[in-house]
């Protein structure tokens, strides 16, 4: 008798559970159908136009278009220099196409030796979306991170868990930070303090000292060396609040695709331990359109180990 | 399996490893680039960097870039690839029990070999990857601790693959990790296939790890994981179920459905779970539901969130259940006897909230605070009844027993951590000092554990020396949640010299009586010269 009652109870429970599952599943489906799309994805976002949804000032691109720069670098004002920085910001991005590349990073220490890794990166700058997947070393192949605007996830394939990180984090305990993989927006993050002129190798440069206007950037003060003719950044010194040199970045080779310029060789030297240096080198660059699903957590999980 | 069996199996394992990889040693390919063009210059000379005859800007036709990859650096990588990494050393290992020694206590001093993180990676082609990682502590006539993990990642494409991983563990003294393996244990960690339909619906089918929830020490929404969270290593991977997962990404939002087939051979032991992740601004919200046909695990709705409020990172999990999963125990009508019962017709609520704050400054000062509270409506208001062995046995012997009936059985919990780090000096005279502590408290059985730690790192790179002092302490009655062995404190010191080429470890577990008088003092110590570092 008790057994029959138990079976009946289980049957009723199973029916109830089945109905409950259907209701729950239905609720989730309805909710998902109504949910607003996230910033990633072509053509979506609230701002409209090519910059929609990435949180930049509305006239960020437009104000730059017709700006007349002085012919003589000695005549540059602080505002001219800020517009020059803005021009380098805009030209470091691909607002009209996606971009993918393979980048190798080699970190050198005279005592500890040479460490190398290689990543595949995917960028959709109009949505401020970025995906990086480790290719080498083989033992860490598939690890990666996804960033869309200010949402950044790192994926740990061992625990199958996503975690948030910040743009300030140092990448791989090297002289490179996560922010170095983002499209440049120095003209938004910094204000010009002073400008001078100088020479860097074969190039005449305008040197601007800038101060951060928010605490989201990893370096409160920077000094930029910009070649004025083609408006490309050659060198950036990054300082602490006490003006101690923390890092120097050299951009020694560029690739130009249309209006965009990518620094394909970037050398970073630690300011506190000069023997510590890293070089980031781009290869296999493409502006071929990327599928939307590349900029999802699901894709990052699938391509990891 | 006894030690003799392990001793027999280790040589076989070593032979198998080299049989697998040895034939490909000749094909070893370093991941270090062969071209100097990707290596930073030995000396930074700005005139050389920007003074060459070649223009630093290379122009690429947009149509060419849009059609495919433009190679700027020659790819010299070839397959197959065989890689080895990790360290191996030799030295001394021993135990000594100066106070309260019994016949089972070790009084030993061995010459020993220590293998740490020795990993072999073999890739016959770009899409096939076999990996084996080993940790081992061996003395002349036996293996004291061993851990071997391996996986095979066999891809047909980016999104279609077979993945298998397994592990072997033997670690009776918790030398290699915080988990104790009293006898050798083989386990299947994961075995699944990934596939997809039209790059829109993704499937993962098989035994897999599943990590739900945003909590750190407490994750009431992590209903699918099969093992409990390790309080001393909350981020450690946990065993997952055999499940069919369907995943539908919608930009950053995300719909997941898990179907867990029967786990007991009976059809009604199957369950279903679904979760929807929604990204709103800087917040990620998740709505989820779970139900099991036989109702042994009760149906529930879940809401979790993670985001930031000003400078604080905030997360939370909320679970509403109809009935409790737990099999409870209470004193029976006969003195000394216990009876079990379940509560299946009342709503229960679980909620956890965590707050994190961290700051770092360019002068090297950094600090972090993290606190998490947990209300577990399905727990005992007073869980001290589980400190009685007979009560625990009654739960284990009940027909509805589940592994988590005896874990996180309290109703109120609080956990937290704090760290403070400072940097002094520069270059080779760099000194980094970090103080940290974590603590967990179960208010329902009055047990707690905490671990203060001080780490001093002197020098940089190859000349670096690291000194670490810690004292993991558990306070509470025997069989309580955070002090299962009663009051116990374990001061420990670890010293790594010459960038860990020489590694010294010593710990002194001290068992205390309930009045905190010393009951037993043990010591465990080792010193190894890690002469081989791949």
Interface residues (C-beta under 8 A of the other chain):
Chain A: X10 X13 X14 X16 X17 X18 X20 X21 X24 X25 X27 X28 X29 X31 X32 X35 X36 X37 X38 X39 X40 X41 X44 X97 X100 X104 X106 X108 X109 X111 X112 X114 X116 X117 X118 X136 X137 X138 X139 X141 X142 X148 X150 X151 X156 X158 X159 X160 X161 X164 X168 X200 X201 X202 X203 X219 X220 X230 X232 X234 X235 X240 X241 X242 X244 X246 X248 X250 X252 X253 X254 X255 X256 X257 X258 X261 X264 X265 X267 X268 X269 X272 X273 X274 X275 X277 X278 X279 X281 X282 X283 X284 X285 X286 X287 X288 X289 X291 X292 X293 X295 X296 X297 X298 X299 X302 X303 X305
Chain B: X31 X32 X33 X37 X38 X39 X40 X41 X44 X46 X47 X48 X49 X50 X51 X52 X56 X57 X58 X59 X60 X62 X65 X66 X67 X68 X69 X70 X71 X72 X73 X75 X81 X83 X85 X119 X121 X123 X129 X131 X151 X153 X158 X159 X163 X194 X196 X199 X200 X202 X208 X209 X210 X211 X235 X236 X237 X238 X240 X247 X248 X249 X250 X251 X252 X253 X254 X255 X257 X268 X272 X274 X275 X276 X277 X278 X279 X280 X282 X284 X287 X288 X289 X291 X292 X293 X294 X295 X299 X301 X306 X313 X360 X361 X362 X363 X426 X427 X430 X460 X461 X462 X463 X499
